[in-house]
């Protein structure tokens, strides 16, 4: 998996294929305005770290299984209560995607004994 493919993954995640958090925030604000006094909104997130969405995007991108395994293993090292939060934390950090790509590429195709995969 190349650096460009990693950037493409995060771009797709942040778009219609993924959680599109920026869009969700905008829609939530619109819905809050429409509901007035109630002020509630809902967002459907599995609420877990199953990485289902990430796997779907990686599969659509044609990423080979070995690279998917490394990619998802690195995601597990990041903080967050669910897949969407983990990925959005990476996106929101100014250097987050670059740092993630650096971590992935530093492992090489054979994996790293330090991470155990």
TIDRENNU-908508 format. One record per atom (N, C-alpha, C): chain; x, z, y. Coordinates in steps of 0.1 Angstrom, whole numbers. Atoms other than C-alpha are relative to their C-alpha. Layout:
<atoms>
<atom><cadena>A</cadena><u>X</u><w>Z</w><v>Y</v></atom>
...
</atoms>
This chain:
<atoms>
<atom><cadena>A</cadena><u>9</u><w>0</w><v>-12</v></atom>
<atom><cadena>A</cadena><u>0</u><w>0</w><v>0</v></atom>
<atom><cadena>A</cadena><u>9</u><w>0</w><v>12</v></atom>
<atom><cadena>A</cadena><u>-8</u><w>1</w><v>-12</v></atom>
<atom><cadena>A</cadena><u>14</u><w>-10</w><v>33</v></atom>
<atom><cadena>A</cadena><u>-5</u><w>9</w><v>12</v></atom>
<atom><cadena>A</cadena><u>4</u><w>-7</w><v>-12</v></atom>
<atom><cadena>A</cadena><u>13</u><w>7</w><v>67</v></atom>
<atom><cadena>A</cadena><u>-12</u><w>-6</w><v>6</v></atom>
<atom><cadena>A</cadena><u>12</u><w>7</w><v>-5</v></atom>
<atom><cadena>A</cadena><u>-11</u><w>-20</w><v>79</v></atom>
<atom><cadena>A</cadena><u>-12</u><w>3</w><v>-8</v></atom>
<atom><cadena>A</cadena><u>12</u><w>-3</w><v>8</v></atom>
<atom><cadena>A</cadena><u>-34</u><w>-13</w><v>50</v></atom>
<atom><cadena>A</cadena><u>-5</u><w>14</w><v>2</v></atom>
<atom><cadena>A</cadena><u>4</u><w>-14</w><v>-3</v></atom>
<atom><cadena>A</cadena><u>-34</u><w>24</w><v>58</v></atom>
<atom><cadena>A</cadena><u>-7</u><w>0</w><v>13</v></atom>
<atom><cadena>A</cadena><u>7</u><w>1</w><v>-13</v></atom>
<atom><cadena>A</cadena><u>-43</u><w>16</w><v>94</v></atom>
<atom><cadena>A</cadena><u>-14</u><w>-6</w><v>-2</v></atom>
<atom><cadena>A</cadena><u>13</u><w>6</w><v>3</v></atom>
<atom><cadena>A</cadena><u>-70</u><w>-7</w><v>81</v></atom>
<atom><cadena>A</cadena><u>-10</u><w>9</w><v>-6</v></atom>
<atom><cadena>A</cadena><u>8</u><w>-9</w><v>6</v></atom>
<atom><cadena>A</cadena><u>-84</u><w>20</w><v>59</v></atom>
<atom><cadena>A</cadena><u>-7</u><w>9</w><v>10</v></atom>
<atom><cadena>A</cadena><u>6</u><w>-9</w><v>-10</v></atom>
<atom><cadena>A</cadena><u>-88</u><w>44</w><v>88</v></atom>
<atom><cadena>A</cadena><u>-9</u><w>-7</w><v>10</v></atom>
<atom><cadena>A</cadena><u>9</u><w>8</w><v>-9</v></atom>
<atom><cadena>A</cadena><u>-103</u><w>17</w><v>110</v></atom>
<atom><cadena>A</cadena><u>-13</u><w>-2</w><v>-7</v></atom>
<atom><cadena>A</cadena><u>13</u><w>2</w><v>7</v></atom>
<atom><cadena>A</cadena><u>-129</u><w>10</w><v>83</v></atom>
<atom><cadena>A</cadena><u>-7</u><w>13</w><v>-2</v></atom>
<atom><cadena>A</cadena><u>6</u><w>-13</w><v>1</v></atom>
<atom><cadena>A</cadena><u>-135</u><w>47</w><v>78</v></atom>
<atom><cadena>A</cadena><u>-7</u><w>3</w><v>13</v></atom>
<atom><cadena>A</cadena><u>6</u><w>-4</w><v>-13</v></atom>
<atom><cadena>A</cadena><u>-142</u><w>51</w><v>115</v></atom>
<atom><cadena>A</cadena><u>-10</u><w>-11</w><v>5</v></atom>
<atom><cadena>A</cadena><u>9</u><w>10</w><v>-4</v></atom>
<atom><cadena>A</cadena><u>-165</u><w>21</w><v>115</v></atom>
<atom><cadena>A</cadena><u>-13</u><w>1</w><v>-9</v></atom>
<atom><cadena>A</cadena><u>13</u><w>0</w><v>8</v></atom>
<atom><cadena>A</cadena><u>-198</u><w>11</w><v>97</v></atom>
<atom><cadena>A</cadena><u>2</u><w>3</w><v>-15</v></atom>
<atom><cadena>A</cadena><u>-2</u><w>-3</w><v>15</v></atom>
<atom><cadena>A</cadena><u>-183</u><w>14</w><v>62</v></atom>
<atom><cadena>A</cadena><u>2</u><w>15</w><v>-3</v></atom>
<atom><cadena>A</cadena><u>-4</u><w>-14</w><v>2</v></atom>
<atom><cadena>A</cadena><u>-173</u><w>50</w><v>68</v></atom>
<atom><cadena>A</cadena><u>-10</u><w>10</w><v>6</v></atom>
<atom><cadena>A</cadena><u>8</u><w>-11</w><v>-7</v></atom>
<atom><cadena>A</cadena><u>-185</u><w>82</w><v>85</v></atom>
<atom><cadena>A</cadena><u>-4</u><w>-4</w><v>14</v></atom>
<atom><cadena>A</cadena><u>2</u><w>5</w><v>-14</v></atom>
<atom><cadena>A</cadena><u>-183</u><w>64</w><v>119</v></atom>
<atom><cadena>A</cadena><u>-4</u><w>12</w><v>9</v></atom>
<atom><cadena>A</cadena><u>2</u><w>-12</w><v>-7</v></atom>
<atom><cadena>A</cadena><u>-180</u><w>98</w><v>135</v></atom>
<atom><cadena>A</cadena><u>-3</u><w>-1</w><v>15</v></atom>
<atom><cadena>A</cadena><u>2</u><w>2</w><v>-14</v></atom>
<atom><cadena>A</cadena><u>-179</u><w>85</w><v>170</v></atom>
<atom><cadena>A</cadena><u>-14</u><w>-5</w><v>2</v></atom>
<atom><cadena>A</cadena><u>14</u><w>4</w><v>-1</v></atom>
<atom><cadena>A</cadena><u>-212</u><w>67</w><v>164</v></atom>
<atom><cadena>A</cadena><u>-10</u><w>11</w><v>-3</v></atom>
<atom><cadena>A</cadena><u>9</u><w>-11</w><v>3</v></atom>
<atom><cadena>A</cadena><u>-227</u><w>97</w><v>148</v></atom>
<atom><cadena>A</cadena><u>-1</u><w>10</w><v>12</v></atom>
<atom><cadena>A</cadena><u>1</u><w>-8</w><v>-12</v></atom>
<atom><cadena>A</cadena><u>-218</u><w>118</w><v>178</v></atom>
<atom><cadena>A</cadena><u>-9</u><w>-6</w><v>11</v></atom>
<atom><cadena>A</cadena><u>8</u><w>7</w><v>-10</v></atom>
<atom><cadena>A</cadena><u>-234</u><w>93</w><v>201</v></atom>
<atom><cadena>A</cadena><u>-15</u><w>0</w><v>-4</v></atom>
<atom><cadena>A</cadena><u>13</u><w>-1</w><v>5</v></atom>
<atom><cadena>A</cadena><u>-265</u><w>91</w><v>180</v></atom>
<atom><cadena>A</cadena><u>-6</u><w>14</w><v>0</v></atom>
<atom><cadena>A</cadena><u>4</u><w>-13</w><v>-1</v></atom>
<atom><cadena>A</cadena><u>-267</u><w>128</w><v>178</v></atom>
<atom><cadena>A</cadena><u>-4</u><w>4</w><v>14</v></atom>
<atom><cadena>A</cadena><u>3</u><w>-3</w><v>-14</v></atom>
<atom><cadena>A</cadena><u>-266</u><w>131</w><v>215</v></atom>
<atom><cadena>A</cadena><u>-13</u><w>-7</w><v>5</v></atom>
<atom><cadena>A</cadena><u>12</u><w>7</w><v>-3</v></atom>
<atom><cadena>A</cadena><u>-293</u><w>105</w><v>219</v></atom>
<atom><cadena>A</cadena><u>-12</u><w>7</w><v>-7</v></atom>
<atom><cadena>A</cadena><u>11</u><w>-7</w><v>7</v></atom>
<atom><cadena>A</cadena><u>-314</u><w>123</w><v>193</v></atom>
<atom><cadena>A</cadena><u>-3</u><w>14</w><v>6</v></atom>
<atom><cadena>A</cadena><u>2</u><w>-12</w><v>-7</v></atom>
<atom><cadena>A</cadena><u>-308</u><w>156</w><v>210</v></atom>
<atom><cadena>A</cadena><u>-8</u><w>-1</w><v>13</v></atom>
<atom><cadena>A</cadena><u>7</u><w>2</w><v>-13</v></atom>
<atom><cadena>A</cadena><u>-320</u><w>142</w><v>243</v></atom>
<atom><cadena>A</cadena><u>-15</u><w>-3</w><v>-3</v></atom>
<atom><cadena>A</cadena><u>14</u><w>4</w><v>3</v></atom>
<atom><cadena>A</cadena><u>-351</u><w>127</w><v>226</v></atom>
<atom><cadena>A</cadena><u>-8</u><w>12</w><v>-5</v></atom>
<atom><cadena>A</cadena><u>7</u><w>-11</w><v>5</v></atom>
<atom><cadena>A</cadena><u>-360</u><w>160</w><v>209</v></atom>
<atom><cadena>A</cadena><u>-2</u><w>11</w><v>10</v></atom>
<atom><cadena>A</cadena><u>3</u><w>-10</w><v>-10</v></atom>
<atom><cadena>A</cadena><u>-358</u><w>181</w><v>240</v></atom>
<atom><cadena>A</cadena><u>3</u><w>14</w><v>-4</v></atom>
<atom><cadena>A</cadena><u>-1</u><w>-14</w><v>3</v></atom>
<atom><cadena>A</cadena><u>-365</u><w>217</w><v>234</v></atom>
<atom><cadena>A</cadena><u>4</u><w>4</w><v>-14</v></atom>
<atom><cadena>A</cadena><u>-4</u><w>-3</w><v>14</v></atom>
<atom><cadena>A</cadena><u>-360</u><w>215</w><v>197</v></atom>
<atom><cadena>A</cadena><u>15</u><w>0</w><v>-1</v></atom>
<atom><cadena>A</cadena><u>-15</u><w>1</w><v>-1</v></atom>
<atom><cadena>A</cadena><u>-324</u><w>203</w><v>201</v></atom>
<atom><cadena>A</cadena><u>7</u><w>-1</w><v>-14</v></atom>
<atom><cadena>A</cadena><u>-6</u><w>1</w><v>14</v></atom>
<atom><cadena>A</cadena><u>-318</u><w>199</w><v>163</v></atom>
<atom><cadena>A</cadena><u>3</u><w>-14</w><v>-4</v></atom>
<atom><cadena>A</cadena><u>-3</u><w>13</w><v>6</v></atom>
<atom><cadena>A</cadena><u>-302</u><w>170</w><v>145</v></atom>
<atom><cadena>A</cadena><u>5</u><w>2</w><v>-13</v></atom>
<atom><cadena>A</cadena><u>-6</u><w>-1</w><v>14</v></atom>
<atom><cadena>A</cadena><u>-291</u><w>162</w><v>110</v></atom>
<atom><cadena>A</cadena><u>9</u><w>-11</w><v>-2</v></atom>
<atom><cadena>A</cadena><u>-10</u><w>11</w><v>4</v></atom>
<atom><cadena>A</cadena><u>-263</u><w>142</w><v>95</v></atom>
<atom><cadena>A</cadena><u>2</u><w>2</w><v>-15</v></atom>
<atom><cadena>A</cadena><u>-2</u><w>0</w><v>15</v></atom>
<atom><cadena>A</cadena><u>-261</u><w>133</w><v>58</v></atom>
<atom><cadena>A</cadena><u>14</u><w>-1</w><v>-3</v></atom>
<atom><cadena>A</cadena><u>-14</u><w>-1</w><v>5</v></atom>
<atom><cadena>A</cadena><u>-227</u><w>143</w><v>45</v></atom>
<atom><cadena>A</cadena><u>0</u><w>7</w><v>-13</v></atom>
<atom><cadena>A</cadena><u>0</u><w>-6</w><v>13</v></atom>
<atom><cadena>A</cadena><u>-221</u><w>151</w><v>9</v></atom>
<atom><cadena>A</cadena><u>5</u><w>15</w><v>1</v></atom>
<atom><cadena>A</cadena><u>-4</u><w>-13</w><v>-2</v></atom>
<atom><cadena>A</cadena><u>-203</u><w>182</w><v>22</v></atom>
<atom><cadena>A</cadena><u>11</u><w>5</w><v>-10</v></atom>
<atom><cadena>A</cadena><u>-10</u><w>-4</w><v>9</v></atom>
<atom><cadena>A</cadena><u>-176</u><w>181</w><v>-4</v></atom>
<atom><cadena>A</cadena><u>13</u><w>-9</w><v>2</v></atom>
<atom><cadena>A</cadena><u>-13</u><w>7</w><v>-1</v></atom>
<atom><cadena>A</cadena><u>-141</u><w>167</w><v>-10</v></atom>
<atom><cadena>A</cadena><u>1</u><w>-10</w><v>-12</v></atom>
<atom><cadena>A</cadena><u>0</u><w>9</w><v>11</v></atom>
<atom><cadena>A</cadena><u>-151</u><w>142</w><v>-37</v></atom>
<atom><cadena>A</cadena><u>7</u><w>-13</w><v>2</v></atom>
<atom><cadena>A</cadena><u>-8</u><w>13</w><v>-4</v></atom>
<atom><cadena>A</cadena><u>-134</u><w>113</w><v>-19</v></atom>
<atom><cadena>A</cadena><u>-8</u><w>-12</w><v>-4</v></atom>
<atom><cadena>A</cadena><u>8</u><w>12</w><v>4</v></atom>
<atom><cadena>A</cadena><u>-163</u><w>90</w><v>-29</v></atom>
<atom><cadena>A</cadena><u>1</u><w>-11</w><v>10</v></atom>
<atom><cadena>A</cadena><u>-1</u><w>10</w><v>-10</v></atom>
<atom><cadena>A</cadena><u>-163</u><w>72</w><v>4</v></atom>
<atom><cadena>A</cadena><u>13</u><w>-6</w><v>1</v></atom>
<atom><cadena>A</cadena><u>-14</u><w>5</w><v>-1</v></atom>
<atom><cadena>A</cadena><u>-125</u><w>69</w><v>5</v></atom>
<atom><cadena>A</cadena><u>2</u><w>-10</w><v>-12</v></atom>
<atom><cadena>A</cadena><u>-1</u><w>9</w><v>11</v></atom>
<atom><cadena>A</cadena><u>-126</u><w>54</w><v>-30</v></atom>
<atom><cadena>A</cadena><u>-7</u><w>-13</w><v>2</v></atom>
<atom><cadena>A</cadena><u>8</u><w>12</w><v>-3</v></atom>
<atom><cadena>A</cadena><u>-153</u><w>29</w><v>-20</v></atom>
<atom><cadena>A</cadena><u>8</u><w>-9</w><v>9</v></atom>
<atom><cadena>A</cadena><u>-7</u><w>8</w><v>-10</v></atom>
<atom><cadena>A</cadena><u>-133</u><w>17</w><v>10</v></atom>
<atom><cadena>A</cadena><u>13</u><w>-6</w><v>-6</v></atom>
<atom><cadena>A</cadena><u>-13</u><w>5</w><v>7</v></atom>
<atom><cadena>A</cadena><u>-100</u><w>15</w><v>-10</v></atom>
<atom><cadena>A</cadena><u>-3</u><w>-11</w><v>-10</v></atom>
<atom><cadena>A</cadena><u>4</u><w>10</w><v>9</v></atom>
<atom><cadena>A</cadena><u>-118</u><w>-5</w><v>-37</v></atom>
<atom><cadena>A</cadena><u>-4</u><w>-13</w><v>7</v></atom>
<atom><cadena>A</cadena><u>4</u><w>12</w><v>-7</v></atom>
<atom><cadena>A</cadena><u>-133</u><w>-29</w><v>-12</v></atom>
<atom><cadena>A</cadena><u>12</u><w>-7</w><v>6</v></atom>
<atom><cadena>A</cadena><u>-12</u><w>6</w><v>-6</v></atom>
<atom><cadena>A</cadena><u>-98</u><w>-34</w><v>3</v></atom>
<atom><cadena>A</cadena><u>9</u><w>-6</w><v>-11</v></atom>
<atom><cadena>A</cadena><u>-8</u><w>6</w><v>11</v></atom>
<atom><cadena>A</cadena><u>-85</u><w>-43</w><v>-32</v></atom>
<atom><cadena>A</cadena><u>13</u><w>8</w><v>-2</v></atom>
<atom><cadena>A</cadena><u>-11</u><w>-8</w><v>2</v></atom>
<atom><cadena>A</cadena><u>-60</u><w>-14</w><v>-33</v></atom>
<atom><cadena>A</cadena><u>1</u><w>4</w><v>-15</v></atom>
<atom><cadena>A</cadena><u>-2</u><w>-3</w><v>15</v></atom>
<atom><cadena>A</cadena><u>-45</u><w>-9</w><v>-68</v></atom>
<atom><cadena>A</cadena><u>-1</u><w>15</w><v>-3</v></atom>
<atom><cadena>A</cadena><u>3</u><w>-13</w><v>4</v></atom>
<atom><cadena>A</cadena><u>-52</u><w>22</w><v>-87</v></atom>
<atom><cadena>A</cadena><u>11</u><w>10</w><v>3</v></atom>
<atom><cadena>A</cadena><u>-12</u><w>-9</w><v>-2</v></atom>
<atom><cadena>A</cadena><u>-17</u><w>37</w><v>-85</v></atom>
<atom><cadena>A</cadena><u>1</u><w>4</w><v>15</v></atom>
<atom><cadena>A</cadena><u>-1</u><w>-3</w><v>-14</v></atom>
<atom><cadena>A</cadena><u>-17</u><w>34</w><v>-47</v></atom>
<atom><cadena>A</cadena><u>-12</u><w>9</w><v>4</v></atom>
<atom><cadena>A</cadena><u>12</u><w>-9</w><v>-3</v></atom>
<atom><cadena>A</cadena><u>-53</u><w>49</w><v>-45</v></atom>
<atom><cadena>A</cadena><u>3</u><w>14</w><v>-4</v></atom>
<atom><cadena>A</cadena><u>-2</u><w>-14</w><v>5</v></atom>
<atom><cadena>A</cadena><u>-42</u><w>79</w><v>-66</v></atom>
<atom><cadena>A</cadena><u>10</u><w>7</w><v>10</v></atom>
<atom><cadena>A</cadena><u>-9</u><w>-6</w><v>-9</v></atom>
<atom><cadena>A</cadena><u>-13</u><w>85</w><v>-42</v></atom>
<atom><cadena>A</cadena><u>-7</u><w>3</w><v>13</v></atom>
<atom><cadena>A</cadena><u>7</u><w>-1</w><v>-13</v></atom>
<atom><cadena>A</cadena><u>-34</u><w>80</w><v>-11</v></atom>
<atom><cadena>A</cadena><u>-10</u><w>12</w><v>-1</v></atom>
<atom><cadena>A</cadena><u>9</u><w>-11</w><v>1</v></atom>
<atom><cadena>A</cadena><u>-61</u><w>104</w><v>-23</v></atom>
<atom><cadena>A</cadena><u>6</u><w>13</w><v>-3</v></atom>
<atom><cadena>A</cadena><u>-7</u><w>-13</w><v>2</v></atom>
<atom><cadena>A</cadena><u>-36</u><w>130</w><v>-34</v></atom>
<atom><cadena>A</cadena><u>6</u><w>5</w><v>13</v></atom>
<atom><cadena>A</cadena><u>-5</u><w>-4</w><v>-13</v></atom>
<atom><cadena>A</cadena><u>-21</u><w>130</w><v>1</v></atom>
<atom><cadena>A</cadena><u>-12</u><w>6</w><v>8</v></atom>
<atom><cadena>A</cadena><u>12</u><w>-5</w><v>-7</v></atom>
<atom><cadena>A</cadena><u>-56</u><w>134</w><v>15</v></atom>
<atom><cadena>A</cadena><u>-3</u><w>15</w><v>-4</v></atom>
<atom><cadena>A</cadena><u>3</u><w>-14</w><v>5</v></atom>
<atom><cadena>A</cadena><u>-60</u><w>166</w><v>-6</v></atom>
<atom><cadena>A</cadena><u>9</u><w>10</w><v>7</v></atom>
<atom><cadena>A</cadena><u>-9</u><w>-9</w><v>-7</v></atom>
<atom><cadena>A</cadena><u>-31</u><w>181</w><v>13</v></atom>
<atom><cadena>A</cadena><u>-4</u><w>4</w><v>14</v></atom>
<atom><cadena>A</cadena><u>5</u><w>-2</w><v>-13</v></atom>
<atom><cadena>A</cadena><u>-50</u><w>179</w><v>46</v></atom>
<atom><cadena>A</cadena><u>-11</u><w>10</w><v>0</v></atom>
<atom><cadena>A</cadena><u>10</u><w>-10</w><v>-2</v></atom>
<atom><cadena>A</cadena><u>-73</u><w>206</w><v>59</v></atom>
<atom><cadena>A</cadena><u>-14</u><w>-6</w><v>3</v></atom>
<atom><cadena>A</cadena><u>14</u><w>4</w><v>-3</v></atom>
<atom><cadena>A</cadena><u>-111</u><w>202</w><v>61</v></atom>
<atom><cadena>A</cadena><u>-9</u><w>4</w><v>-12</v></atom>
<atom><cadena>A</cadena><u>10</u><w>-5</w><v>10</v></atom>
<atom><cadena>A</cadena><u>-142</u><w>214</w><v>43</v></atom>
<atom><cadena>A</cadena><u>-6</u><w>-12</w><v>-8</v></atom>
<atom><cadena>A</cadena><u>6</u><w>12</w><v>7</v></atom>
<atom><cadena>A</cadena><u>-154</u><w>178</w><v>34</v></atom>
<atom><cadena>A</cadena><u>9</u><w>-12</w><v>3</v></atom>
<atom><cadena>A</cadena><u>-8</u><w>13</w><v>-2</v></atom>
<atom><cadena>A</cadena><u>-140</u><w>143</w><v>31</v></atom>
<atom><cadena>A</cadena><u>-1</u><w>-5</w><v>14</v></atom>
<atom><cadena>A</cadena><u>1</u><w>5</w><v>-14</v></atom>
<atom><cadena>A</cadena><u>-154</u><w>133</w><v>65</v></atom>
<atom><cadena>A</cadena><u>8</u><w>8</w><v>10</v></atom>
<atom><cadena>A</cadena><u>-8</u><w>-9</w><v>-9</v></atom>
<atom><cadena>A</cadena><u>-138</u><w>163</w><v>82</v></atom>
<atom><cadena>A</cadena><u>15</u><w>-2</w><v>-1</v></atom>
<atom><cadena>A</cadena><u>-15</u><w>2</w><v>2</v></atom>
<atom><cadena>A</cadena><u>-104</u><w>157</w><v>66</v></atom>
<atom><cadena>A</cadena><u>4</u><w>-13</w><v>7</v></atom>
<atom><cadena>A</cadena><u>-4</u><w>13</w><v>-6</v></atom>
<atom><cadena>A</cadena><u>-104</u><w>120</w><v>77</v></atom>
<atom><cadena>A</cadena><u>-2</u><w>0</w><v>15</v></atom>
<atom><cadena>A</cadena><u>2</u><w>0</w><v>-14</v></atom>
<atom><cadena>A</cadena><u>-118</u><w>127</w><v>111</v></atom>
<atom><cadena>A</cadena><u>11</u><w>8</w><v>7</v></atom>
<atom><cadena>A</cadena><u>-11</u><w>-8</w><v>-6</v></atom>
<atom><cadena>A</cadena><u>-91</u><w>154</w><v>117</v></atom>
<atom><cadena>A</cadena><u>12</u><w>-9</w><v>1</v></atom>
<atom><cadena>A</cadena><u>-11</u><w>9</w><v>-1</v></atom>
<atom><cadena>A</cadena><u>-65</u><w>128</w><v>109</v></atom>
<atom><cadena>A</cadena><u>-2</u><w>-10</w><v>11</v></atom>
<atom><cadena>A</cadena><u>3</u><w>10</w><v>-10</v></atom>
<atom><cadena>A</cadena><u>-82</u><w>102</w><v>132</v></atom>
<atom><cadena>A</cadena><u>1</u><w>7</w><v>14</v></atom>
<atom><cadena>A</cadena><u>0</u><w>-7</w><v>-13</v></atom>
<atom><cadena>A</cadena><u>-85</u><w>128</w><v>161</v></atom>
<atom><cadena>A</cadena><u>14</u><w>4</w><v>5</v></atom>
<atom><cadena>A</cadena><u>-13</u><w>-4</w><v>-3</v></atom>
<atom><cadena>A</cadena><u>-49</u><w>138</w><v>160</v></atom>
<atom><cadena>A</cadena><u>7</u><w>-13</w><v>5</v></atom>
<atom><cadena>A</cadena><u>-6</u><w>12</w><v>-6</v></atom>
<atom><cadena>A</cadena><u>-30</u><w>114</w><v>183</v></atom>
<atom><cadena>A</cadena><u>10</u><w>-8</w><v>-9</v></atom>
<atom><cadena>A</cadena><u>-10</u><w>6</w><v>9</v></atom>
<atom><cadena>A</cadena><u>-3</u><w>107</w><v>157</v></atom>
<atom><cadena>A</cadena><u>-5</u><w>2</w><v>-15</v></atom>
<atom><cadena>A</cadena><u>5</u><w>-4</w><v>13</v></atom>
<atom><cadena>A</cadena><u>-25</u><w>116</w><v>127</v></atom>
<atom><cadena>A</cadena><u>1</u><w>-12</w><v>-10</v></atom>
<atom><cadena>A</cadena><u>0</u><w>11</w><v>9</v></atom>
<atom><cadena>A</cadena><u>-28</u><w>81</w><v>111</v></atom>
<atom><cadena>A</cadena><u>15</u><w>-4</w><v>-2</v></atom>
<atom><cadena>A</cadena><u>-14</u><w>3</w><v>1</v></atom>
<atom><cadena>A</cadena><u>9</u><w>74</w><v>118</v></atom>
<atom><cadena>A</cadena><u>7</u><w>10</w><v>-10</v></atom>
<atom><cadena>A</cadena><u>-6</u><w>-11</w><v>8</v></atom>
<atom><cadena>A</cadena><u>19</u><w>108</w><v>102</v></atom>
<atom><cadena>A</cadena><u>-5</u><w>-2</w><v>-15</v></atom>
<atom><cadena>A</cadena><u>5</u><w>2</w><v>13</v></atom>
<atom><cadena>A</cadena><u>-4</u><w>101</w><v>72</v></atom>
<atom><cadena>A</cadena><u>8</u><w>-12</w><v>-7</v></atom>
<atom><cadena>A</cadena><u>-7</u><w>12</w><v>6</v></atom>
<atom><cadena>A</cadena><u>12</u><w>66</w><v>67</v></atom>
<atom><cadena>A</cadena><u>15</u><w>4</w><v>-3</v></atom>
<atom><cadena>A</cadena><u>-14</u><w>-4</w><v>3</v></atom>
<atom><cadena>A</cadena><u>47</u><w>82</w><v>70</v></atom>
<atom><cadena>A</cadena><u>1</u><w>8</w><v>-13</v></atom>
<atom><cadena>A</cadena><u>0</u><w>-8</w><v>12</v></atom>
<atom><cadena>A</cadena><u>38</u><w>107</w><v>43</v></atom>
<atom><cadena>A</cadena><u>-2</u><w>-9</w><v>-12</v></atom>
<atom><cadena>A</cadena><u>3</u><w>9</w><v>12</v></atom>
<atom><cadena>A</cadena><u>24</u><w>80</w><v>20</v></atom>
<atom><cadena>A</cadena><u>12</u><w>-8</w><v>-3</v></atom>
<atom><cadena>A</cadena><u>-12</u><w>9</w><v>2</v></atom>
<atom><cadena>A</cadena><u>54</u><w>57</w><v>25</v></atom>
<atom><cadena>A</cadena><u>12</u><w>7</w><v>-4</v></atom>
<atom><cadena>A</cadena><u>-11</u><w>-8</w><v>4</v></atom>
<atom><cadena>A</cadena><u>79</u><w>85</w><v>21</v></atom>
<atom><cadena>A</cadena><u>0</u><w>3</w><v>-15</v></atom>
<atom><cadena>A</cadena><u>1</u><w>-4</w><v>14</v></atom>
<atom><cadena>A</cadena><u>66</u><w>92</w><v>-14</v></atom>
<atom><cadena>A</cadena><u>5</u><w>-12</w><v>-9</v></atom>
<atom><cadena>A</cadena><u>-4</u><w>11</w><v>8</v></atom>
<atom><cadena>A</cadena><u>75</u><w>57</w><v>-26</v></atom>
<atom><cadena>A</cadena><u>-10</u><w>-3</w><v>-11</v></atom>
<atom><cadena>A</cadena><u>10</u><w>4</w><v>10</v></atom>
<atom><cadena>A</cadena><u>58</u><w>39</w><v>-54</v></atom>
<atom><cadena>A</cadena><u>1</u><w>8</w><v>-13</v></atom>
<atom><cadena>A</cadena><u>-2</u><w>-8</w><v>12</v></atom>
<atom><cadena>A</cadena><u>71</u><w>63</w><v>-80</v></atom>
<atom><cadena>A</cadena><u>-6</u><w>14</w><v>2</v></atom>
<atom><cadena>A</cadena><u>5</u><w>-13</w><v>-3</v></atom>
<atom><cadena>A</cadena><u>55</u><w>94</w><v>-64</v></atom>
<atom><cadena>A</cadena><u>12</u><w>9</w><v>3</v></atom>
<atom><cadena>A</cadena><u>-10</u><w>-10</w><v>-4</v></atom>
<atom><cadena>A</cadena><u>74</u><w>125</w><v>-54</v></atom>
<atom><cadena>A</cadena><u>-1</u><w>12</w><v>-8</v></atom>
<atom><cadena>A</cadena><u>1</u><w>-12</w><v>8</v></atom>
<atom><cadena>A</cadena><u>83</u><w>154</w><v>-76</v></atom>
<atom><cadena>A</cadena><u>-4</u><w>12</w><v>8</v></atom>
<atom><cadena>A</cadena><u>4</u><w>-11</w><v>-9</v></atom>
<atom><cadena>A</cadena><u>77</u><w>177</w><v>-46</v></atom>
<atom><cadena>A</cadena><u>-15</u><w>2</w><v>0</v></atom>
<atom><cadena>A</cadena><u>15</u><w>0</w><v>0</v></atom>
<atom><cadena>A</cadena><u>40</u><w>168</w><v>-47</v></atom>
<atom><cadena>A</cadena><u>-5</u><w>1</w><v>-15</v></atom>
<atom><cadena>A</cadena><u>5</u><w>-1</w><v>14</v></atom>
<atom><cadena>A</cadena><u>38</u><w>167</w><v>-85</v></atom>
<atom><cadena>A</cadena><u>-9</u><w>-11</w><v>-5</v></atom>
<atom><cadena>A</cadena><u>8</u><w>12</w><v>5</v></atom>
<atom><cadena>A</cadena><u>23</u><w>132</w><v>-90</v></atom>
<atom><cadena>A</cadena><u>9</u><w>-12</w><v>0</v></atom>
</atoms>
